[in-house]
Amino acid sequence: MEAELIFFVIMISVAGAALGTFTGLVPGIHVNTLAVLMVSFYPLLSSVLSEMFPSEYIPILVASCIISAAVVHSFVDFVPSVFLGAPDPDEVLNVLPGHRMLLDGNGMIAVRSAAIGSLVGSMTAVAVAVPMQLILSGGFGEYLESITFSVLLITVIVMMTHERGTGMIWAFALFLISGALGIICMFIADEPIGIIPGGNLLLPLLTGLFGMPAMLLSLNNGDVPEQTDDNKFPVGPIPGLKGAIAGGIVGWFPGITATAGAVLLSSALPEKGSEKFISLVASIGSASAVFALVTLSVGGYGRTGTMLAAGEVLGDSISGFGNGIFLLMLLSVTVASFLGYAITIRSGRSMAGFVRNRDMNRMNRIIILMMIILVALMTGMYGLLILLASTVAGLIPTAANVSRVHLSGCLILPVLILNSGLGIYF
C-alpha cells in the first residue's frame, strides 16, 4: 500500500468530515442526500479530482470522503437534537433526555456523553472489523439475515413487557399508530412535492413524533439556563461498549435501525441515568455506520444510503477478506471519528452559548415555526399533514404516562412487514 495513497485518504477524510459536519448540524439535511449527489455527479467530480490525484485513486478517495462524512454526521447530529429538538433517525430516543438536560443547564454534559459514546462505539467497531469480516464471510452472515424477523419481533415484545397494566395497552396502541404513519411514509404516500428537491417524509414523521412534542411541552419553561461544562468525562466507556454490540446488529441486519437496536439493548441491559443512556444510543449510531462498511465488504450489501453510494463507487474492489481498500476505508473511519469527537464538542459549546439565557418560550416558538417551514419547503402538503398527525401521536405518551420508545414503531413496523413478505402488498 503506497504511502502517498494513505496520505491522500487522510486528507480527503478531513474534507469529508467538513461535509458531515454540515449535514449533521443542519436540520432536514441528511448525509444520505449528500452521498446520492456525489454519486450522481461522480463523472464531474472525478474529472476535477483527476487534476490533483492519480486517476486510479479517485474511486478510493471519493468513497473515503463519503464514509468520513457519514461517520462525522453520526457524531454531530446529536447537537441539533438536544438544542433544537430536530431529531435524526439515529437520535430520536435521545431527544427527550437531551432536551431535559438542556433545561437543567446540562446540555453540554449531554453533548459530551454523546461524543464519548460515539467515539467508543466507532473505535470498538474499527478494532473488531477485520475479525468480524472473517466470521461473517464464513456463512454466519447468511444465518443472521435469516433471523431478522425474529430479532425484530423479540424487540417489540421486550418493549411492551416493560409497561404495566393499562400501560401495555397504550404501548401497543402507540406502536400501531406510529407504525401506521411509518407505513404511509415509506410505502403508500407519493414522493413529497416541495420547493426544495430531495425531501423525505421521514423528516415530518420523526420531527412530529419526537421533536415537536418536546418543543410544545417546554413552551412555558422560561429562559434557557446557563449551560455548565466542567470539561470532564461525564460517563465511562461501558455504555459505548454496549452500544457497539448493538451497532453490530444494526450494521448487519437489513432494515434494523439504530433506534430498534437501542430499544432492544436498553431493554435487555438498561442504563440508569440520562448521560449513560445518551452515550449508549450515540454509540449504536456510530458503530452501526462502521459495521455497515463490514457488511458492504462481505456481501456487497449497502445497508445505508452512504454505503450504497460508496459501494457503487468502489464496485467489487472492496470485497474480500482484509484487502487494502477495506483497510483504507477503516483508516478514513478512524480519522473521521477523532475529528467527529472534537467537532461535536466545539459545536456543542457554540450552540450552548447561543441559547444561553434566551427566552425558552420565544425560542421554542421560533424553532417550531422553522421546522414547519422546513417541512413545507422540503415535503409540501403531504409533509405538513404527516407532521400534524405525528405531532398529535407524539403528545400521547406524556398524557398516558408511558415510554416514548413505543413510537419507534414508525421505523420497526415497516421493517417487520418487509421481512414477513407482506411488503409486496404495498
C-alpha positions, 0 to 999 in steps of 0.5 A: 500500500503506497504511502502517498495513497494513505496520505491522500485518504487522510486528507480527503477524510478531513474534507469529508468530515467538513461535509458531515459536519454540515449535514449533521448540524443542519436540520432536514439535511441528511448525509444520505442526500449528500452521498446520492449527489456525489454519486450522481455527479461522480463523472464531474467530480472525478474529472476535477479530482483527476487534476490533483490525484492519480486517476486510479485513486479517485474511486478510493478517495471519493468513497473515503470522503463519503464514509468520513462524512457519514461517520462525522454526521453520526457524531454531530447530529446529536447537537441539533437534537438536544438544542433544537429538538430536530431529531435524526433517525439515529437520535430520536430516543435521545431527544427527550433526555437531551432536551431535559438536560438542556433545561437543567443547564446540562446540555453540554454534559449531554453533548459530551456523553454523546461524543464519548459514546460515539467515539467508543462505539466507532473505535470498538467497531474499527478494532473488531472489523477485520475479525468480524469480516472473517466470521461473517464471510464464513456463512454466519452472515447468511444465518443472521439475515435469516433471523431478522424477523425474529430479532425484530419481533423479540424487540417489540415484545421486550418493549411492551413487557416493560409497561404495566397494566393499562400501560401495555395497552397504550404501548401497543396502541402507540406502536400501531399508530406510529407504525401506521404513519411509518407505513404511509411514509415509506410505502403508500404516500407519493414522493413529497412535492416541495420547493426544495428537491430531495425531501423525505417524509421521514423528516415530518414523521420523526420531527412530529413524533419526537421533536415537536412534542418536546418543543410544545411541552417546554413552551412555558419553561422560561429562559434557557439556563446557563449551560455548565461544562466542567470539561470532564468525562461525564460517563465511562466507556461501558455504555459505548461498549454496549452500544457497539454490540448493538451497532453490530446488529444494526450494521448487519441486519437489513432494515434494523435501525439504530433506534430498534437496536437501542430499544432492544439493548436498553431493554435487555441491559438498561442504563440508569441515568440520562448521560449513560443512556445518551452515550449508549444510543450515540454509540449504536449510531456510530458503530452501526455506520462502521459495521455497515462498511463490514457488511458492504465488504462481505456481501456487497450489501449497502445497508445505508444510503452512504454505503450504497453510494460508496459501494457503487463507487468502489464496485467489487474492489472492496470485497474480500477478506482484509484487502487494502481498500477495506483497510483504507476505508477503516483508516478514513473511519478512524480519522473521521471519528477523532475529528467527529469527537472534537467537532461535536464538542466545539459545536456543542459549546457554540450552540450552548452559548447561543441559547444561553439565557434566551427566552425558552418560550420565544425560542421554542416558538421560533424553532417550531415555526422553522421546522414547519417551514422546513417541512413545507419547503422540503415535503409540501402538503403531504409533509405538513399533514404527516407532521400534524398527525405525528405531532398529535401521536407524539403528545400521547405518551406524556398524557398516558404516562408511558415510554416514548420508545413505543413510537419507534414503531414508525421505523420497526413496523415497516421493517417487520412487514418487509421481512414477513413478505407482506411488503409486496402488498404495498 
